[in-house]
Each structure stands twice: as structure tokens, then as C-alpha cells.
Amino acid sequence: MAEHGRDGTWLILNGKSAQQPDVREAVERVRASGHRLDVRVTWEGGDGQRLVDDAVRAGISRVVAGGGDGSINEIVAGLMAHERSARPALGILPLGSANDFANGLNLPLAPQPALALAVSGEVRDVDVGMLDDEPFINVASGGFGAEITTSTPVGLKRLLGGGAYSLMGMLKAWNYQPFEGHLRWPDGEDRVPLFMLAIGNGSQAGGGQQLAPSAKLDDGLLELLFVRHFNSLGELKRIIDELENLPHDGHFVRYLRVPWVEFDSDGAFPLNLDGEPRRYHRFRAGLEQEAISLVVPERSPLLGRDQ
């Protein structure tokens, strides 16, 4: 989608990253190359959405989310609160510990090339997932996966990257209880004791776990992955094998491409929206198609149409 009648870019930067020398250098280089770039820094939860509101009122053509997956989620939520025609385009400066969405897009991770692309790259119209009335751009992951993500210390995430999730998983796997619930989608349903659930608009979560390998941001479909409860080490090994063979179905693992899915849980079900923890007794996940204009690299694996 072209950007008409507006000007300028705001970098909405997570306050934790505001003093990083490589980020400050990236900002200076972008400005020196002739781009009009203003920096706005968040201090507490909700600031990202408020700053998006300010950017819309100021007629800004592009906002850049500077932070991790949670920061991106907050900026997307701010954009989705406005009419489609009023939403600035979105660029990403990945500064988190996992950067799952940026990695899925194949964005540069170093601040200088990432910010240069964010302010000047081409935009593509992409879908945004909606879980009830809450948006997510990447993945909603639930059950055991959500428990791992919320219980892994941030310092350990930064030190070990994706390996932290595997480590915490091994420590917790034998103590978990399955989450009983009922799943429904357009041409099917299943009553299942869940080990893990993932609903993907993007492809990966949990520090590099490829939970939705067929995901595209512009196809009007969600990837639905669910893993049944297991009872033995042998069954766990089988689950791991089946997950390595995605998107094919297995005995414990199902992988579907659906426009929507509903879930009713027998208890409070832990679910992360782009890494941000929630709990639900029931929900419906769907899509708003072509909801935002996203800055993307050439030949991104998350785009399908007309590349």
C-alpha cells in the first residue's frame, strides 16, 4: 500500500534500548543519509499505543517499532485501534532477546541495516491475527509452550537464546498437567488433552521454534498446530520427531491451515500473544486481512503473493 499525503518517520523505541550505542549510531546514520527520523521512547506499558496515537495525529507516514516481539505487538495494537486509511506503515528495529517475528521475516538484526531498511524499505499489505479483540502479528502459543516462555528468566533467554526454552522444557516436562479443551475450525473439531497449541500468522515463537513453517502473512489463513498429551519418554520422542516433520500430521501432532479457530478450555488456558502472557477460558482467533502496511525485505519467506 502506498503512503499518501503524510511525511516523516517515528522510531518508537523501547526505553530499555534507548542508551545502546549501536542504536544511537544507527539513528545518526539514518538521519545523515537524509531521512527525517524522530525518536520517541517508551517508559511503561501502554506508551507504545499512546505514541502511535500521537503519530497518527501528527500525520506521520511510518512508525518503526524498536524492541522485541512484545514491543512490536504493542505497536500493532496501537495501529489496529485506528481506521485502516489512518494507519502509518510499520517498520521493525529488532532489539529483543528472541526476535521471533524479525527472524521469521528474515530482517537484518544489526541495528544499522535494520533501521535503514525500516525507514526506506518497500511495504507490503499483511494480515493481522485477532484473538477475540486483541491483535497479534506473529504467533499465539499456548499450553506448555506458553508456560515455558513466561517462566524462562530474561537473562537466561539472552544468554542461551533458543536453547533456554529447551532447557526449561526438560526441567518442567514431567510435572505439567495437560490442558483439556474443545477446538473447532470451519470443517472440523476435536476434544483433546493439549500439550501445546500454536496459532500462527508468522512462523516461529519461543526463541526460534518453527511452529508454523507454512505461514504467510498475506494468504488470509492461520496455521493451527496442536500437540496431544503424552505419557512416556518414548511418546515425547515421537512428538519431537513429528514436530520436525511439520507441516505433516502425525499421531500426536496436527497441523491445519484455517481462517479461524475457536477454543473452549476446561480451565484457565495460558496463551502468549507475540510473547505477551494471557489466560483464557475461551477464545476465537481469526484474521483481519491486509490490515497494515509492513516494511519487508526482498524475498521474505513470510510473503507469498507477487514476490
N, C-alpha and C positions, 0 to 999 in steps of 0.2 A: 504494500500500500504506500503510495507516495505521501510525503509530508508537505501539506499545502498551507501557505499563509502564516506559518509560525517560524520562529527562529530561536537559535541557541540550544545549548545542552546543559543539563544539570547533572553532576555526579552526586548521587545521594549515597554518602559513604558511611558505613558502619563506624561508629565512634572508636571502636577498638583498633581500627586500622588507620586512624587519621594521622598518626605520627610516624608511620612507617616510611623510612627514607626512600625506598623504591617506589612507593605510591606517590609521594610528593614529587619525585623526579619525573615520573610518568605524566603527572598533571602539567608540570612546567614544560615538558617536551611537546605535549599536545597543544598547549597554548602558543608555544614558539612556532609551531607549524602553521598557525593562522586560525585555529579553531576557537570559537567562542565557548569557553567552558567555565561554568561556575560550580563551586563545591558547596554542598550542604551536608552537615554532619548530624547523624542521629545520636541521641543520648540515652533514650529509653524506649521501651516497646510502644508502638503507635506512632513514633516520629516519622517513620518511613511513609506511612499512609498520609500523614499530615503534610509532609513535604511534597508528595505527589499532588495533593490538592493545591498547594501553593504553585507548583509548576504549571498545572492546568490553568489556573487563574492568570498566571504571568504569560501565557501563550507560548510556553517552551515546546519545541518540536521533538525533543528527545531527552529521555532520562536514562542514566546509567546506574544500575544497582551495583554498588561496591560493597561486597561482603560475601558471606556464604549462602547456602541454599535457603536458610531461614530469612535472610535479608531479601533475597530475590522474591520469596513468597510474599513478604510484606509489601514490596513494591508492586507486585502483580495484583495483590488485593486492592491497593490504592488505585491502580489503573482501572480495575473492573468496577469500581464504585462510580465511574463516570460513563457517560454515553460513549458509544464506540467512536463517534466522529471527534470527540474531545480528547481521546487518549493519546498522549505522546508515544512515540516509538520507544522501545526498550532495548538498551544495550546492557552488557554484563561485564563487570570487572571482578573476576573470581578471587576472593580473598579468604575463603573458609578453610576448614580442615579437610573436608571431603570433596567439595565442589562437584557433586554428582551431576548436576544439570549441565554445568560448563563442560565437564569431561564427555558427557553424552553428546553434546553438540559438536565436540572437537574444537572448542575455543582455545586460543592460546592462554596459558596460565600465568606467564610472567606479566607483571603489571604494565610495562610499556607497550608491548604489542597488543595486549588485551584491550587497553584503553584506547589505543589508536584505532583498532577495529570498531570498538563500541561507539566512537564518535563519528566515524566516517563510513562504516561498512554498509552494505546493502541490507534492506529489511525485507522480511517475508511475513505474510499473514499466517498466524499459527493459532491452533486451538488452545483453549484453557479448560482444564478439568474443573468441575464443580462438585464438591461433596456437600449435598444439601445447598446451602448458600455460601459456602466457603470455597474460594478458588485454590487450585494447586496447578502449577505449571509442569511439574516433573512427575513425582510418584507419591501415591498414598500407600504406605506399607503398614500392615497390621499384624496382630498376634505376636508371635515370638520375635519377629523382626523388629517390631516397634519396641518391645521390651529391651532388646539389645541396644538399640540406638539411644534410648533415653538413659540407660544405666551405664554406658561406657563413658568414663571420665574424659573431659575435653582434652586434658593434657595427654592422655593415652592415645586418643584419636590422632592428635598432631604428631606424636612420636612414632606411632606404628602405622598410620594410615589405615587402609582397609584391613590389615592384619589384626587391629584391635577388635574388630567386630567378630572375627573368627575366634579370637582368644576368649572374649566374654561369652560367646556362644558355647564353647566347650565347657566353660565353668558352670553355665546355667542350664544346659540342655536337659540334664536328668532331673531337675527339680520343677520343671514347668508343668502346668496343667493345660490341657487343650481347651480351646475356646469353642463352645458349642454354638451353632447358629445355622440359619437358613439363608442360602444365596438364591437369588432369582435374576435372570437375564432374559433378553427377548425370546429366545427359543429353548429355554431350559431352566432347571432349578436343581438344587441339591441341598440336602440336610447333611451337615458334615461337622465332625470334630476337627477344628482347624489347628494346625501347627503354625501356618504362616499364610498371609494374604497380601497380594500386591495389586494395585490398580495403577497402571502406567499410562501417562500421556508421553513422558520421556522414558528412558530405557533403564536407568540404574539408580540404586539407592544404597544406603548403608555403607558408604565408603568404597564404592566400586563394584557392588554386587549387581550383575546383569540380570535383573528380574523381568525385564520386558524387551527381549532382544529384537522383536519385530516392530517396536514402537516407531511411529512417525507423528510429528506434531501437526501435520496438515492433512490427515486422512479421515477425520471425523469419527475415529474409533479409539476406544480404550483397550489396553491389554489387561486381561484379567488372569492372574496367576493365583492358584490356591493349592496348598500343600496339606494333606491329611495328617492327622495324628499318627505317631509311630510308637512301637512298644519295645524295640530292641535295637542294639547296635547294628545288627545286620540290616534292619529296616532303615535306619538312619543312613547307612552307607548307600542303600538303594535310592533314597531320596536325593542324596548328593549326586549320584550318577544321573538320575532323571533330570535334575536341575542343570547339569552340564549338557544335556541334550535338548534343552529348550530351543525352539518353541513346540517340540513334540510332546504329546500327552504321555503319561506313564501311569503306573498303578497308584502312586501316591500324589502325583503332580498333574494338575490340569492347567492348560493354557488356552485361553479363548480371546477372540477379538470381538468386542461388543460395543454398541453405542451407549449402553447404560447397564448398571448392575445395582441391585438392592440387597441389603443385608440386615437381617434381624438376629440379634445376639441374645443369648440367654443371660448374659451378664454385661458388665461394662467392658467393652472391647477396646484395647489400646490400638490407636491408629495414628501414624505420623503423616502430616500433610507437608511434603517437602522438608521432612525432618523435624517439623514442629509437632510436639506431642498433643494428642487429644484422646478422649474416650467417648464412645458412642454405644447406645443400646440398639440403635437402628440408624440406617442412612441410605440415601440413594446417591450414587455417583453417575454423572453424565458429563457432557461437554458443551461449551459454547464455541461453536466453530468460527475460525478466523477472527478471534476475539481481540488479539493485539498484534501489532507490527513489531517483530523481533529482529534485532541485528544478528545476522548469522554469517559464519564463514562459508567460503565456497565449498560445495560438495559435502555439506554436513550429513552425517548418517541419520539424523533425525528428520530429514526432509525428504519427501517423496515426489511431489509434483514439480514437473518442469525444471529439474536441475540440469 
